[in-house]
């Protein structure tokens, strides 16, 4: 993982989200009953700071719903997951990451090489770094 000075924790990379997907994610966050409030708040914060673009204009390497993402969390051990809505994790929890989780919300709108750092409610640091993104060519 890229080492970032404590002062850089407050700098977040710019994120892009499609307008239709933004509405869909906002509804999912506001109606989710499976996550903790701090995870939903984190997703809503990320959605609020996102730059919105036409869904068809999103670059191919932006993390969005249904992206297959290889990322490195704070533990340093890379994971490959599909970013999904919370209900979609019921199919195969091992490889699906709900966008309402801390890691899911943090990955949203990032590109390979981007890293996002945050402080958890208990004061510990959370972090993700995007390694690779694959999206369906039909998007």
Backbone as a chain_set.jsonl record, in Angstrom:
{"seq": "XXXXXXXXXXXXXXXXXXXXXXXXXXXXXXXXXXXXXXXXXXXXXXXXXXXXXXXXXXXXXXXXXXXXXXXXXXXXXXXXXXXXXXXXXXXXXXXXXXXXXXXXXXXXXXXXXXXXXXXXXXXXXXXXXXXXXXXXXXX", "coords": {"N": [[0.839, -1.169, 0.0], [0.454, 2.243, -0.683], [2.303, 4.546, 1.155], [1.106, 7.102, 3.128], [1.389, 10.342, 4.373], [0.308, 11.543, 7.59], [-0.949, 14.054, 7.332], [-1.978, 13.914, 4.783], [-4.212, 12.343, 4.918], [-6.599, 13.654, 4.967], [-7.012, 14.464, 2.422], [-8.828, 13.545, -0.252], [-9.1, 11.523, -3.16], [-10.507, 12.785, -6.221], [-13.741, 11.721, -7.212], [-15.763, 10.033, -9.629], [-19.131, 9.561, -10.52], [-21.862, 8.061, -12.143], [-24.888, 9.758, -13.085], [-27.475, 8.441, -13.015], [-26.752, 6.132, -11.64], [-25.931, 7.278, -9.256], [-28.388, 8.2, -8.179], [-29.627, 5.713, -7.8], [-27.872, 4.529, -5.939], [-28.113, 6.302, -3.802], [-30.771, 5.883, -3.062], [-30.53, 3.192, -2.33], [-28.813, 3.432, -0.124], [-30.371, 4.948, 1.646], [-32.464, 3.255, 2.17], [-31.424, 0.914, 3.129], [-31.325, -1.71, 5.442], [-29.563, -3.415, 6.55], [-27.005, -2.654, 7.246], [-24.648, -0.925, 9.382], [-25.15, 2.291, 10.866], [-22.952, 4.068, 10.648], [-21.6, 3.121, 8.406], [-23.447, 3.557, 6.357], [-23.622, 6.338, 6.549], [-21.025, 6.953, 5.72], [-21.08, 6.088, 3.029], [-23.064, 7.859, 2.041], [-21.714, 10.271, 2.44], [-19.581, 9.963, 0.606], [-21.066, 9.824, -1.774], [-22.111, 12.385, -1.763], [-19.875, 14.009, -2.176], [-19.074, 13.357, -4.699], [-18.346, 13.855, -8.19], [-20.762, 14.261, -10.569], [-21.597, 12.634, -13.589], [-22.847, 11.967, -16.909], [-24.033, 8.686, -17.173], [-23.178, 7.174, -19.362], [-20.853, 8.413, -20.02], [-18.888, 7.769, -18.255], [-15.535, 6.903, -17.625], [-13.925, 3.818, -18.609], [-12.409, 2.643, -16.607], [-13.353, 3.306, -14.08], [-14.469, 2.629, -10.794], [-17.566, 1.213, -10.179], [-20.993, 0.223, -9.578], [-21.249, -3.276, -9.91], [-18.691, -3.543, -10.918], [-15.708, -5.423, -11.301], [-13.272, -5.562, -9.011], [-9.922, -5.301, -8.137], [-8.287, -4.828, -5.223], [-6.342, -3.318, -2.593], [-6.607, -3.554, 0.759], [-6.2, -1.996, 4.046], [-4.85, -4.02, 5.363], [-3.09, -4.991, 3.535], [-3.227, -7.308, 2.032], [-4.213, -8.303, -1.056], [-7.484, -8.249, -2.544], [-10.05, -9.552, -4.648], [-13.077, -8.519, -5.833], [-16.613, -8.208, -6.537], [-18.384, -5.276, -6.835], [-21.377, -4.603, -5.33], [-24.97, -4.089, -4.803], [-26.477, -4.242, -1.507], [-28.37, -6.425, -1.298], [-27.471, -8.183, -3.227], [-25.334, -9.565, -2.161], [-26.129, -11.865, -1.045], [-25.965, -13.953, -2.812], [-23.26, -14.913, -3.244], [-21.268, -14.426, -0.881], [-18.488, -14.397, -0.496], [-17.123, -13.284, -2.678], [-18.371, -10.954, -3.286], [-18.876, -7.56, -2.645], [-20.618, -5.382, -0.677], [-21.788, -2.153, -1.573], [-22.516, -0.599, 0.494], [-20.791, -1.112, 2.543], [-17.803, -0.181, 4.423], [-15.407, -0.539, 2.847], [-16.574, -0.935, 0.325], [-17.97, 1.521, -0.154], [-15.776, 3.227, -0.079], [-14.291, 2.453, -2.322], [-15.872, 3.175, -4.459], [-16.142, 5.049, -7.396], [-13.414, 5.438, -7.71], [-10.194, 5.05, -9.418], [-7.719, 2.827, -10.906], [-4.754, 2.885, -8.999], [-5.568, 4.946, -7.371], [-6.016, 5.846, -3.951], [-7.798, 5.698, -0.898], [-8.219, 7.023, 2.291], [-9.441, 6.795, 5.63], [-10.807, 7.561, 8.879], [-11.994, 5.342, 11.242], [-14.925, 5.0, 13.384], [-13.931, 4.064, 15.835], [-11.439, 5.159, 15.932], [-9.398, 3.906, 14.567], [-7.449, 3.502, 11.562], [-8.672, 3.312, 8.263], [-8.249, 2.035, 4.972], [-8.079, 1.865, 1.403], [-6.711, 0.798, -1.695], [-6.932, 1.002, -5.12], [-6.196, -1.492, -7.405], [-6.807, -2.769, -9.847], [-9.434, -2.541, -12.305], [-12.309, -3.908, -13.741], [-14.861, -3.6, -16.064], [-18.04, -4.272, -17.541], [-18.207, -4.287, -21.075], [-20.533, -3.297, -22.149], [-21.412, -1.185, -20.684]], "CA": [[0.0, 0.0, 0.0], [1.154, 3.513, -0.702], [2.387, 5.17, 2.472], [0.643, 8.482, 3.057], [1.613, 11.083, 5.606], [-0.916, 11.817, 8.348], [-1.586, 15.254, 6.79], [-2.634, 13.595, 3.524], [-5.421, 11.548, 5.157], [-7.773, 14.476, 4.727], [-7.139, 14.695, 0.987], [-9.433, 12.399, -0.913], [-9.077, 11.677, -4.614], [-11.791, 13.087, -6.85], [-14.445, 10.524, -7.669], [-16.81, 10.212, -10.628], [-20.247, 8.623, -10.434], [-22.914, 8.342, -13.107], [-26.075, 10.376, -12.491], [-28.496, 7.429, -12.704], [-26.227, 5.261, -10.587], [-25.946, 8.079, -8.035], [-29.75, 8.118, -7.643], [-29.836, 4.329, -7.365], [-27.075, 4.312, -4.728], [-28.701, 7.104, -2.731], [-31.957, 5.143, -2.619], [-30.057, 1.988, -1.638], [-28.276, 3.834, 1.183], [-31.44, 5.437, 2.518], [-33.422, 2.186, 2.478], [-30.711, -0.275, 3.598], [-31.569, -2.036, 6.846], [-28.619, -4.454, 6.958], [-25.701, -2.101, 7.612], [-24.562, -0.013, 10.512], [-25.377, 3.692, 10.506], [-21.71, 4.743, 10.234], [-21.283, 2.699, 7.043], [-24.379, 4.283, 5.484], [-23.172, 7.731, 6.558], [-19.816, 7.036, 4.901], [-21.513, 6.018, 1.63], [-23.736, 9.117, 1.708], [-20.664, 11.289, 2.334], [-18.889, 9.758, -0.669], [-21.994, 10.215, -2.834], [-22.254, 13.841, -1.72], [-18.677, 14.688, -2.696], [-18.789, 12.865, -6.05], [-18.668, 14.629, -9.385], [-21.726, 13.485, -11.335], [-21.5, 12.699, -15.045], [-23.758, 11.068, -17.6], [-23.567, 7.316, -16.962], [-22.485, 6.688, -20.57], [-19.582, 9.125, -20.146], [-17.91, 7.306, -17.261], [-14.406, 6.15, -18.184], [-14.02, 2.369, -18.423], [-11.665, 2.167, -15.436], [-13.928, 3.846, -12.843], [-15.201, 1.651, -9.984], [-19.004, 1.47, -10.099], [-21.729, -1.007, -9.297], [-20.959, -4.446, -10.748], [-17.285, -3.606, -11.309], [-14.822, -6.399, -10.672], [-12.209, -4.698, -8.502], [-8.804, -5.841, -7.357], [-7.86, -3.727, -4.364], [-5.501, -3.628, -1.439], [-7.07, -2.87, 1.969], [-5.151, -1.619, 4.996], [-4.09, -5.211, 5.755], [-2.064, -5.211, 2.527], [-3.515, -8.508, 1.259], [-5.127, -7.945, -2.138], [-8.748, -8.96, -2.698], [-10.79, -9.307, -5.877], [-14.496, -8.578, -5.497], [-17.581, -7.522, -7.383], [-19.077, -4.272, -6.035], [-22.805, -4.854, -5.542], [-25.941, -3.604, -3.827], [-26.495, -5.162, -0.364], [-29.152, -7.649, -1.537], [-26.731, -9.077, -4.123], [-24.313, -10.321, -1.435], [-26.705, -13.139, -0.618], [-25.631, -14.976, -3.799], [-21.946, -15.478, -2.92], [-20.687, -13.406, -0.039], [-17.027, -14.4, -0.519], [-16.557, -12.486, -3.766], [-19.208, -9.779, -3.502], [-18.68, -6.538, -1.623], [-21.713, -4.412, -0.757], [-21.385, -0.755, -1.665], [-22.837, 0.015, 1.781], [-19.714, -1.389, 3.508], [-16.741, 0.837, 4.372], [-14.564, -0.752, 1.672], [-17.376, -0.721, -0.873], [-18.177, 2.962, -0.332], [-14.477, 3.86, -0.346], [-13.849, 2.121, -3.674], [-16.784, 3.769, -5.431], [-15.691, 6.238, -8.122], [-11.957, 5.499, -7.823], [-9.525, 4.44, -10.568], [-6.478, 2.154, -10.506], [-3.724, 3.775, -8.468], [-6.156, 5.82, -6.357], [-6.141, 5.312, -2.594], [-8.645, 6.499, -0.026], [-7.956, 6.769, 3.703], [-10.45, 7.357, 6.511], [-10.732, 7.152, 10.279], [-13.182, 4.633, 11.703], [-15.458, 5.562, 14.627], [-13.104, 3.691, 16.991], [-10.16, 5.856, 15.826], [-8.442, 3.186, 13.72], [-7.392, 3.961, 10.18], [-9.109, 2.44, 7.186], [-7.669, 2.453, 3.699], [-8.137, 0.992, 0.239], [-6.013, 1.262, -2.894], [-7.413, 0.26, -6.279], [-5.138, -2.078, -8.212], [-7.315, -3.021, -11.204], [-10.886, -2.468, -12.431], [-12.883, -4.45, -14.981], [-16.281, -3.324, -16.232], [-18.661, -4.843, -18.733], [-18.097, -3.356, -22.2], [-21.839, -2.747, -22.507], [-21.724, -0.036, -19.83]], "C": [[0.881, 1.227, 0.0], [1.145, 4.099, 0.698], [2.011, 6.643, 2.312], [0.856, 9.131, 4.408], [0.273, 11.383, 6.272], [-1.664, 13.03, 7.79], [-2.359, 14.962, 5.511], [-3.919, 12.804, 3.71], [-6.667, 12.341, 4.818], [-7.976, 14.785, 3.251], [-7.679, 13.429, 0.344], [-9.347, 12.606, -2.416], [-10.468, 12.043, -5.125], [-12.423, 11.789, -7.315], [-15.536, 10.912, -8.656], [-17.869, 9.143, -10.439], [-21.279, 9.041, -11.469], [-24.166, 8.861, -12.414], [-27.147, 9.358, -12.114], [-28.027, 6.519, -11.588], [-26.212, 5.988, -9.247], [-27.331, 8.025, -7.383], [-30.022, 6.723, -7.07], [-29.105, 4.044, -6.049], [-27.627, 5.101, -3.549], [-29.932, 6.403, -2.174], [-31.539, 3.896, -1.834], [-29.544, 2.335, -0.239], [-29.392, 4.216, 2.143], [-32.445, 4.354, 2.907], [-32.755, 0.916, 3.0], [-30.968, -0.493, 5.077], [-30.562, -3.054, 7.375], [-27.299, -3.907, 7.468], [-25.791, -1.22, 8.848], [-24.67, 1.425, 10.019], [-24.099, 4.371, 10.019], [-21.283, 4.336, 8.827], [-22.18, 3.418, 6.043], [-23.978, 5.754, 5.42], [-21.943, 7.913, 5.672], [-20.172, 6.99, 3.417], [-22.182, 7.326, 1.218], [-22.74, 10.264, 1.593], [-19.944, 11.183, 0.987], [-19.787, 10.161, -1.846], [-22.13, 11.73, -2.906], [-21.059, 14.555, -2.343], [-18.34, 14.297, -4.142], [-19.129, 13.893, -7.123], [-19.584, 13.756, -10.229], [-21.544, 13.725, -12.828], [-22.567, 11.785, -15.642], [-23.188, 9.657, -17.492], [-22.776, 6.78, -18.153], [-21.116, 7.334, -20.748], [-18.529, 8.681, -19.147], [-16.768, 6.574, -17.957], [-14.487, 4.678, -17.798], [-13.347, 1.877, -17.139], [-12.155, 2.749, -14.11], [-14.676, 2.736, -12.104], [-16.647, 2.116, -9.852], [-19.697, 0.177, -9.704], [-21.421, -2.055, -10.35], [-19.553, -4.459, -11.335], [-16.628, -4.79, -10.613], [-13.578, -5.601, -10.294], [-11.162, -5.517, -7.77], [-8.291, -4.666, -6.542], [-7.044, -4.244, -3.194], [-6.05, -2.847, -0.242], [-5.888, -2.574, 2.901], [-4.31, -2.804, 5.439], [-2.975, -5.52, 4.761], [-2.312, -6.426, 1.651], [-4.579, -8.193, 0.207], [-6.361, -8.842, -2.164], [-9.316, -8.631, -4.073], [-12.253, -9.547, -5.573], [-15.325, -7.944, -6.604], [-18.341, -6.566, -6.48], [-20.568, -4.334, -6.353], [-23.662, -4.11, -4.522], [-26.047, -4.638, -2.703], [-27.25, -6.468, -0.618], [-28.397, -8.655, -2.393], [-25.642, -9.873, -3.412], [-24.836, -11.677, -0.99], [-26.315, -14.276, -1.562], [-24.309, -15.67, -3.486], [-21.146, -14.42, -2.176], [-19.16, -13.31, -0.146], [-16.444, -13.443, -1.556], [-17.367, -11.239, -4.073], [-19.04, -8.827, -2.328], [-19.819, -5.531, -1.722], [-21.184, -2.977, -0.746], [-21.692, -0.015, -0.366], [-21.809, -0.309, 2.87], [-18.674, -0.277, 3.416], [-15.873, 0.676, 3.121], [-15.328, -0.491, 0.385], [-17.589, 0.752, -1.165], [-16.872, 3.667, -0.678], [-14.001, 3.611, -1.771], [-14.639, 2.849, -4.755], [-16.193, 5.034, -6.069], [-14.197, 6.372, -8.281], [-11.475, 4.826, -9.099], [-8.284, 3.699, -10.074], [-5.407, 3.176, -10.108], [-4.244, 4.731, -7.416], [-6.217, 5.089, -5.02], [-7.012, 6.258, -1.789], [-8.392, 6.054, 1.408], [-9.07, 7.413, 4.522], [-10.171, 6.896, 7.929], [-12.06, 6.518, 10.662], [-13.677, 5.259, 13.004], [-14.623, 5.218, 15.866], [-11.704, 4.308, 16.941], [-9.111, 5.135, 15.009], [-8.527, 3.704, 12.295], [-7.919, 2.893, 9.246], [-8.508, 2.947, 5.892], [-7.93, 1.401, 2.629], [-7.344, 1.637, -0.882], [-6.469, 0.379, -4.049], [-6.225, -0.208, -7.111], [-5.6, -2.217, -9.665], [-8.835, -2.976, -11.181], [-11.291, -3.079, -13.771], [-14.379, -4.165, -14.97], [-16.769, -3.965, -17.505], [-18.554, -3.843, -19.872], [-19.426, -2.725, -22.593], [-22.208, -1.528, -21.701], [-21.33, 1.233, -20.486]], "O": [[1.942, 1.237, 0.623], [0.103, 4.145, 1.353], [2.55, 7.337, 1.45], [0.546, 8.554, 5.45], [-0.76, 11.465, 5.608], [-2.895, 13.033, 7.777], [-3.3, 15.684, 5.183], [-4.655, 12.609, 2.743], [-7.682, 11.767, 4.424], [-9.019, 15.318, 2.873], [-7.049, 12.373, 0.397], [-9.501, 13.727, -2.901], [-11.478, 11.658, -4.536], [-11.731, 10.871, -7.757], [-16.153, 11.971, -8.54], [-17.557, 7.971, -10.225], [-21.541, 10.23, -11.651], [-24.475, 8.458, -11.292], [-27.675, 9.407, -11.003], [-28.799, 6.17, -10.694], [-26.457, 5.373, -8.209], [-27.439, 7.827, -6.172], [-30.581, 6.588, -5.982], [-29.652, 3.397, -5.156], [-27.611, 4.617, -2.417], [-30.117, 6.335, -0.958], [-32.126, 3.583, -0.798], [-29.812, 1.611, 0.72], [-29.361, 3.849, 3.317], [-33.194, 4.52, 3.869], [-33.443, -0.064, 3.285], [-30.842, 0.435, 5.876], [-30.681, -3.511, 8.512], [-26.534, -4.654, 8.078], [-26.874, -0.83, 9.285], [-24.316, 1.727, 8.879], [-24.145, 5.166, 9.081], [-20.664, 5.133, 8.122], [-21.71, 3.844, 4.988], [-23.996, 6.352, 4.344], [-21.83, 8.908, 4.956], [-19.631, 7.764, 2.628], [-21.89, 7.849, 0.143], [-22.9, 11.137, 0.74], [-19.725, 12.189, 0.312], [-19.314, 10.771, -2.805], [-22.251, 12.294, -3.994], [-21.223, 15.6, -2.973], [-17.416, 14.854, -4.735], [-20.061, 14.684, -6.985], [-19.224, 12.63, -10.57], [-21.363, 14.857, -13.276], [-23.121, 10.931, -14.949], [-21.991, 9.455, -17.696], [-21.82, 6.024, -17.98], [-20.306, 6.857, -21.542], [-17.397, 9.163, -19.184], [-17.015, 5.708, -18.797], [-15.062, 4.338, -16.764], [-13.685, 0.804, -16.638], [-11.436, 2.688, -13.112], [-15.434, 1.985, -12.719], [-16.918, 3.254, -9.468], [-19.044, -0.85, -9.518], [-21.344, -1.75, -11.54], [-19.25, -5.307, -12.174], [-16.959, -5.115, -9.473], [-12.912, -5.031, -11.159], [-11.481, -6.323, -6.895], [-7.907, -3.635, -7.094], [-7.058, -5.429, -2.861], [-5.974, -1.619, -0.221], [-4.736, -2.866, 2.58], [-3.165, -2.62, 5.853], [-2.022, -6.226, 5.094], [-1.664, -6.567, 0.614], [-5.713, -7.855, 0.546], [-6.292, -10.03, -1.851], [-9.08, -7.544, -4.599], [-12.638, -10.623, -5.117], [-14.812, -7.245, -7.477], [-18.89, -6.988, -5.462], [-20.975, -4.142, -7.499], [-23.167, -3.58, -3.528], [-25.735, -5.808, -2.927], [-26.793, -7.525, -0.183], [-28.651, -9.856, -2.3], [-25.073, -10.784, -4.013], [-24.055, -12.544, -0.598], [-26.331, -15.44, -1.162], [-24.251, -16.9, -3.467], [-20.434, -13.62, -2.784], [-18.598, -12.24, 0.092], [-15.385, -12.857, -1.333], [-17.068, -10.536, -5.038], [-19.059, -9.239, -1.168], [-19.972, -4.884, -2.759], [-20.257, -2.643, -0.007], [-21.18, 1.083, -0.147], [-21.937, 0.165, 3.998], [-18.659, 0.483, 2.448], [-15.63, 1.651, 2.41], [-14.79, 0.108, -0.546], [-17.41, 1.191, -2.301], [-16.863, 4.6, -1.481], [-13.367, 4.482, -2.366], [-14.122, 3.106, -5.842], [-15.798, 5.967, -5.37], [-13.732, 7.317, -8.917], [-12.231, 4.127, -9.775], [-7.843, 3.918, -8.946], [-5.191, 4.181, -10.786], [-3.46, 5.279, -6.641], [-6.438, 3.88, -4.963], [-6.967, 7.473, -1.979], [-8.356, 4.86, 1.703], [-9.586, 8.466, 4.146], [-9.401, 5.962, 8.154], [-13.123, 7.094, 10.43], [-12.925, 5.976, 13.664], [-14.604, 5.979, 16.833], [-10.872, 4.021, 17.801], [-8.036, 5.684, 14.77], [-9.538, 4.269, 11.878], [-7.64, 1.707, 9.423], [-8.283, 4.146, 5.731], [-7.994, 0.206, 2.914], [-7.305, 2.861, -1.009], [-6.399, -0.847, -3.966], [-5.356, 0.586, -7.473], [-4.886, -1.837, -10.593], [-9.46, -3.322, -10.179], [-10.683, -2.795, -14.803], [-15.073, -4.452, -13.994], [-15.998, -4.177, -18.441], [-18.788, -2.654, -19.659], [-19.442, -1.718, -23.3], [-23.216, -0.885, -21.99], [-21.517, 2.307, -19.914]]}, "num_chains": 1, "name": "protein.A"}
